[in-house]
Amino acid sequence: MASTAQLEYAAAAPAPDSAGELSCVPWRALESEIAAWDRLALRASEPNPFFESWYLLPSLRHLSGTGAVSILRFEQDGELAGILPVVRAAKYYRWPVPQIATWLHANSFCGIPLIARGAETAFWQAVLHWADSEPGMALFLHLRGLALGGPVHRALESTTAREGRQAALVHREERAMLSSPLAPDAYLEASLSGKKRKELRRQANRLADEGEIAFARRTDDAGLGAWCEAFLALEAAGWKGKAGSALASAEATAGLFRDSLEGAAARGRLERLTLTLDGRPIAMLASFLTPPGAFSFKTAFDESYARFSPGVLLQRENLRILEHPDIAWSDSCAASDHPMIDHLWRERRAVGHVSVAIGGALRRAAFRRFVALETKRSPVAAES
């Protein structure tokens, strides 16, 4: 009599016909492929700085528990064409349900795989075939942090539909996004009431009474080390430091911050914006430039000047990213309903987690029952 595992494998989807080869490799295997990885990032269907070499590798090197992380590496026509970090997790949030999941951490704000433009469908076919063939104990594939409605998500939807494979949107949120043809001043006028704009001008004038204020915007690496230390100190001096959640609260996250900004700057992917008072930083913002988009990675401000709203004044200046010739939009990387940025940036980016059936008939039947219970608790979920 055939075992359950044999039945599962026999019912798995056939290998995809499209050209391309997928392998699951230890993450350190990619340390020798940084040049190819960087080329992939420049031709990616959708940008994701958090899966680029200069961010993902420092994350894996500095953070704990990364030994279990593997990379789904997709190659097409002899060229690296897809990257997705995954982990085999024994728990699904609070439930003891094994799954294969996109690996993200607390300072990683996007889970879109890096896929060469035009290879989206071939990539998903290969990933799903691999998951069918090697599910291990996993009940399903859990894809976190996808930009809903983008080319990568659309290719996933069309692939699962064509294969008759159940997929469910199990979490959805919208976060502030900046995307407009308006000039910065016109955008500010459209976003904020006249009363609020007047209040911002008053705060800026009152801050100027305290000393000389200036904004500095840099995209090079000049003085980057000192800038990073100033940022870490500024963030740690505020509520995040008291709560133990500042980057400087742990050497691992401080090291990740320093190394990733250095790597981004070396590739022209970093923009630093600083508001100074008498030459001392009182608000700072690090953004990743990944044309056609940008990502607001980390911001901090001096809370002793909170009455002047230095963080808001910095974001008002940050609207000038709309003038960047290669940037069409910017992702705030902020939580939904953020009390500050949601009022200033009017567009929204929908981000979600998608769970996908894998393996054979028995496993898919169990997944169907599980996801029915989950979506009953969370009505935002929708099957495709």
N, C-alpha and C positions, 0 to 999 in steps of 0.2 A: 504494500500500500504506500502511495506517495506521501511524503511528509508535507506539512503545511508550507514549509519554505519552498519545496519543489513546486507545489501548486501555485504559490505566489509568483515564482519566477516564470513558470509556464504561461501565466496569464498576463505577464508584463507586456508593455507596449513594445513593438518591434523597433529596431534601431532606425533612426531617421535617415532618409535618403539624401538629404542635402549635404553638401561638402562641409567638412569640419570634423575636428576631433577634440573630445573633451576628456580631461584627466583630472583626478582629484589628487593634489600634491600637498606635501607639508609646506607651510608658508615660507619657510626658509629657502625653499627651492627657487623662489622668485627673486631672491637677493641678487642672483646673477643675471637677471633679465630686466634690470631697471631701465635701460635704454629702450627696449621694446615696449615695456610698460608705459613709459612716458609718451612714446609715439601713439600707443593705443588711446591714451587720454586725450590727445589732440584731435583724434578722429572719432571720438565716442559719439554715439547716437544721442545720449544725454549726459551732461557733465555731472560728476560727483567727486568733489575734491577729497572726500573722506575715504575713497577707495583708490586714490592715486598713490603712487609709490612713496612720495614724500610725507604722506599722512598715515597710510595704513601700516607701513613698516615700522615707524616710530611707535605707533599704537601697540603693535604686536611685541616689539622689543621692550617697551617700558611697563606695560600693564601686566598684572598678574593673571594667571589662569589661561594664558593664550596657547599653551602647549597642545590643547585639544582643537585648535582652529586649523582648518584645512582651506585650501584654495581650489575652487573649481576653475580650471584653466582651459580656455577654449582657443583652439588654433584653427586658422582657415588659410589655405593657400600658403602654408609655411610661415604665416605671420600671426603673432599674438592678437586675438580678436575678441577676447572676453575674459573677465575676471569677476569672481564672486566669492568672498570669504564666507565659510559656513562652519557650523559647529553641530555636533550631535548632542542634543540636550536631553537630559532625563526628565526634566520638568517643563511643563507648559504653563507659565505664570504660576498659579498656586496648585495646579493639578499635576499628578505624577503621570504625565502622558509624554512618552518619548517622541521627538520629532527632529528633523533636519532643519535648521534655521539659519537665516542670514545672521552673520556675526556683526553686531553693533555694540558700542559701549556708550557710556553716559555723555561723552563729548563727541559722538559721531551722529550727525543729524540728517543723514540721508543714506538709504539702503539700495539705491539704484545700481545694478551691476554696471561695470564699465563694459560696453559692447560696441564694437566697431559699427559705424553707420552702415546699414544694409544687411547686417548679420544678425539682427534681433531674433528673427524666427528660427534660424538655424541654431542659434545659441540656446533658446528655450527648448527646442526639440532635443538637443543633446543633453541638457540638464535634466529634463524629465525622464529621458531614457536611462540616464545614469542612476537617478533616484529609484526608478522602477527596478533596475537590475541589482542595486546594492542598497536596499532600504535599511538593512540591519534591523534594529528594534523599532525604528521610526514608524509612526502611524501616518505621517504626512510631511509635506514640505511647507515650511512657514517662511514666507518672503516678507521681510519687514522694511518699512520706510520707502515704499514705492511712490513715485509721483503719479497720481491717478490721472488717467487720460493722456499721458505722455506716450511717445512711440514705444518705449520698453514695455509699459503696462499693456498697451494695445496689442503688441505682438504676443504677450503672454495670454491675453484673452482669446485672441484668434487661434493660438496653438491649442489651448485647452479645449476650446469649442470644437475644433476640427478633430481632435482625438477623442471626443466624447468623455472628457475628463472633468470631474467636478472641481470647481474652484470657488472659494467663498471669500468675500471681503469681510474680514472679521473685526477690523478697526478702521475708523476714518476720522481724520481731523483736518481742520483748515488753519493754516498759519499765515501771518502777514507776509505779503509779497509786494515788491515795488516793480511796477511794469507800466510805463506810460510814455507817450510821445511828447508830453508836456515838458516845458523847461522847469527847472527846480522851483523858481518863484511862483510860477503858475500852478504847479502841483501843490505847493504849500497852501496857496490861496484856495484851491479846490478842496483840500483836505480839512483845513481848520477854519473855524468861524473867525470873523473879524475880531471878536473879543479875545479869542485865544491867541491869535497872531499878535495882537496888541500886548497881551500879557508876556509873550515871549520876547518882544522887543524891550519891554520894561525890564525883564529879568536880565537880558543881555546888557542893558545900560547900567543897571545896578551892579552887575558883576564887573563891568569896566571901571566902576568907581573904586573897586578893591585893588586895582592894579592893571597892568598891561595885559590884555588878552590877545591871543593869536591862535589861528588854526594852521596845522601843518599836515600835508598829505604827501606820503612817500610810497613809491612802488619799487624802490631799490633796497639794497641791504646795508646802506650806510647807517652806522650806529644801531644796528638791529639788536645786538646783544644788550646794550644799555636800555633800549626801548622795552625789550622783553622783561628785564628785571624791574623796570619802573611799573610796567603793567601788573606783574605778579604782586608787587608790593601794594599797589593801589587797590586791586581786587581783594587782597587778604586783609586790608585795613577796614573793610566794610562788613556788611552782614554775612556775606559768604564766608569770610574768615572766622567770624564768631560761630557760624554753624558748622564749620569744618568742611565746607563744600567748595572752598576756593581752590584754584589750580595749585597754589603754593602750599595747600594743606597736606599734600603728599608729594614726595619727590618724583613718583611715577608720572603724575599729571603735569607737574612743572617741567619735567624732562620732555614729555610729549609736546608741550607748548613750545618750548625753545627749539626742539629739533624740527617740528613741522613748519614753524614759521621760517626757519633758516632754509629748509628745503623748498618751500613755496617761493621765497624771495629769489632763490637761485634760478628758478624757472620763470620768473616774471608773473607769478600767480598770487602775489601778496600785495595788499594795499593797507597802509597804516594811516589812520586819521587820529590826530591828537589836538585837544584843546588845552592850551597852557595859560596859566596866570603868572605873570612875572617869570616866565620861563619854566614853571613847574607844571607838570601834567596834572590836570584835574578831571579829564575825561579822555578815554582812549578806546579805539575800535580797531580790531583786526578783521579784515575781510579777505576772502579768497576769490580771485578773479579767474573764472573758468568759462570763457566765452562760449556761447552767448549769454551765460548767466554769471552771477556772483553770489557769494554766500557770506552773510554777516556771522563770522565765527564767534568772536568773543568781544564783549564790551565791559568797561568798568568806569566808575566815576568816584570822585572824592565826596563822600557823604556829608562832610562838614560844610559843603557848599550846596547842599540839597535845595535850599531856599531859592537858588538861582537856576535850578534845573539844568545843570551842565550836561547831563546825558541827553536831554531833549535838544539842547542847543547844538550838541555834536551831531545828532541825527538830522537836524535841520541842515547842517552843512553837508552831511552825507548824501542828501538829495542830489548833489552835484554828480553822483555816479551816473545819473541819467544822461549826462553830457559825454560819457565815455563812448567812443565810437564802436567798441566791440561788445558792449554790455547792453542787452535788451531788457534784462530783468534781474532782480536781486531777491534771494530767499532770506528772510529774517532769521531763520533757524530758531525762532522763538516758540514758546508754547502757545497753544490756542488761547485766545482771549487775553493776550498780554496787555497789561494795563497801560503801557506807554506806546509801544510800536503799533498796536492795532488801531490807534486813533490817528496815527500819522501816515502809515502806509495803508492804502485803501484796497489794494488787490489782495486776493487770497490764493494760496496754493494748497490743493487737496493732496493729502498724503495718507497712505493706508497700508495695512498689513493684509496680505492675501495668503490663505492656506489652500494647498493644492493636493488632491488625491494622488497617491503613488502606489506602486506595487500591483498585486493581483486582486482578484475579486474579493477575497476574504478581507484583506486590508482595506480595500476601498469601501466595502460595506460597513466596516467598523468606523471608518472616517466619516461616512455619511451620517451615522447615528450620532457621533461625537459633535460634528459641526452643527447638526440640527439643535442639539442642546445648547451649544454656545451661542448660536444666532438667535435662539429664543430668548436668551438672557440679554443679548445685545442686538436690538432690531436694526441697527445701522448696517449689519451684514447683508450682503445680497449675493446670490449665486450667479455664476456665469455659465 
